[in-house]
């Protein structure tokens, strides 16, 4: 692509604005930047399958994106051994750093903070009582532990480390539980979806009276919710025993 055409297409990015989200790589003492769509870039860094062309806002490599300074194609070929901008963009994403605007960065941190709290409230429980911790208690414990959320990592990948930081503050466990659930035959069809969606079935069979007997694995914090939901569906006729 010649310089004139590149500059014409580049103008749609409004060079000089301070709100670019960038991926930047320092190589051979030089600066290489691409302008990115943050949602797609974060998903890519979390390991999701995202096409590079969907991450970049423009198929240009900049030495300084806010000024609109492009890296010449012949120079890219020397530094990266290719002038293919999408291949170079992938190198920058894989080995460089993501630089987000302050508002976008705060948005991701808040989203992951809330997701982590919700996940811990669902998956973990107080081993002293067997009940899950309310989200507000988890939030306060995270604040006391001075937990920092990494906006570049998935919420799931941060939970184990965060729980280890919470253990000195609140009693908390993420061990799985095994339940034996016996549901009268007339309620079994109504319970099928809930059981198969919220548990991992390890064994199941039907008793002589037609009742559905299931051994399931659950997250520790789900025990109370499962019992309450099944009691509501079966009008209290379900039997739930921890095994």
N, C-alpha and C positions, 0 to 999 in steps of 0.2 A: 504494500500500500504506500502511495507516495505521501510526502509530508503535508501537502496541501489538503488532500482528502482526509487525512488523519486529523488535522487541526479542525476541519469543518465538522466532522463527527464528534470530536472531543468537546466542541462548544456547548453541546447539550448538557454537559456535566457542570457547567458554570464554574470554571476554574477561578480560584480566589476565595470561594466560600470556605468557611471554617468548619462545616459540618459534614465533611467527607468521612465515610467509614473506609478504612484502608487495611490492606495487608502489606507489610513492608519487610524487605530483606536487605541486609547489608552483605555485600559480596565484593571481595577484592577492594575493600575500602570505599565502595560506591553504594549509592542508595537506589533501590528498585522498588517501585510501588505499583499496586493495582487498586482501583476503586471497586468496592465490593457491596453486594447486597447483604446486610448483616445477618438476616435470618438464615439464608442459605449457607453463609460462611460458617456460622456457629454450628449448624447441623453437620456440615462437612468435618469440622474439627472434632465433633463428638463421635465421628465414625460412621455417620449415615451416608448412604449412597446418593451423592448430589453431583450433578454434572458441573464441570468447571465453568462452562459457558453460562450456566444459570447463576453462578456466584458473582461473576464479574459484571459490572455495570457497563464497561466499555472494554473492548479487546485491545487495550493499549497498555504499554508498560511505561511508567513515568519515573523520572528521576526526582521530580517534585510535583505531586498531583495538584496541589492547591494553586501552583503557578501555571499548571498545564504544560510543564516541561517534559517532552517525550524523550525516551531513550532511542537513539538511532538504531535502525534494524541491523546495520552492519556491526554495531558495537554489541548488540544483544547476541549476535552469532558468535562473537569472540568470547564473551563472558559465559554464556550458557550453552555454547555449541549447538544452538538452534535459534532461529528467528521466529519460530512458531509461538505466537503470544499466549495461546492457551496452555501449551506445554510449560512455558516460562511462568505463567500464572500459577500453575500447579506446584512448581518448585517453590515459589514465593509462599504459597499457602502452607505447604508441607514443612518448610524450614524457617520461615519468617515468623513474624508476630502480627496479631490482629490488633488494630488500633481503632477503637470505637469511640463515637462521640459520647459525651458524658451522659446525655439523656438515654441513649440506647444502652449503654453499659449498666446504668441504674435499673433500666427495665428488665434486663436479663437477670441481674442479681435478685431483684424482687421476685420474679417468676420462679426462679430456682429455689429461693429461700422458702417460698410458700409451698412449692412442690415437695421439698425435703421434709418440712414439718408435717404435711399431710401423709406422706409415705411412712414416716416414723410413727405417727399416731395410729396408722393402720397396721403396720408390720410388727411393732414392738409393744412390750407390755411391762408392767411392774411385777417382777417375780415374787414380791412379797404378798401381793393381793390377787395376782392373776388378771387384773384389769388393765386396759390400755391407758396410757397417759393422755389427758386432754391436750389438744393442740396448744392452748395457751401456756400450759405448764412446760411443754417442750420448747416453746418460743422463749420463755423466761430462762430456761436452763441454757439454751443456746447463747442468749445474751450474756449470761453469767460466765459461760465458758469462753466468751469472746470468739465464737465461731466465725470464720471468714468463708464466704461463698466464692468459689472460683467460677466466674461466668463463662469460662472457656471449656469447662468440663460438664458432662451430663449430671443431672441431679442424682441419678442412681449411683454413679461411680464415686460420689462423695459421702454417701450415707454411712458406710462402715467406719470411716475415719471420724465422722461427726459423732456417731454413737459412742465411740471410744472416749471422746472428749466429754460426753455427757455423763458417763458412768460415775465419775467422782462426785457428781452433783445430784443426780437422781438415780434410784435403782431402776435399771432398765435392761431388758433382755430381748433378743431377736430370735431366740430358739423357736423352732417349729413345734407344733403340737399335733398329736394324733388323736382323732375322735372316732368313736363308734356311734353311728347314728342309725336309729331304727325308726322307720316311718310307716305308719299304717297304710295298707294297700290303697285305700281310697284317696289318700293324699299324695301318694308317690308321684303321679304325673305332674301335680302342681309344684312339687319341690325339685323336679329334675333340673330345670334351667338354673335355679339359684345354686344348687349343690355343684353342678358342673362348672359354673362360672366362678364361684368363690372358693373352691377347694380343689385339691389334687386327690382324685380317687385312687386309692391303693388296692382296694378289694371291694367287691360288691356281690351280693346274692339275694335271693328271696327266701324268706322263711316259710315254714309249713302253712302258716296262716296268710301267706301272700305279702307280708310286710317286706319293705325294702331295707336291707341291712347293708350299710356302707361303712368302710373304714377310710377315713380321709385324713390328709395332711393339710394343716392350715397355718397361716402366720399367727404367732402367739396373740397378737392384738385383736384378731378377728373372732376369738372364741365367744365373747359375749354377744357380739352382733349376730353371729350365726345362730346361736341358741334363741335369741329374741325373735329373729326373722322366722325360723322354723316353727317356733311356738305359735307365732301369729298365723302362719299358713295352716298349721294342723290343729288349731284351736287347743293347743296345749297337749296334744297327744303324742308328740315326738319324744323319743328318749335319746339323750345325748350324754355320752360317757367319755371322759378322757382316758386314753389307754397308753 
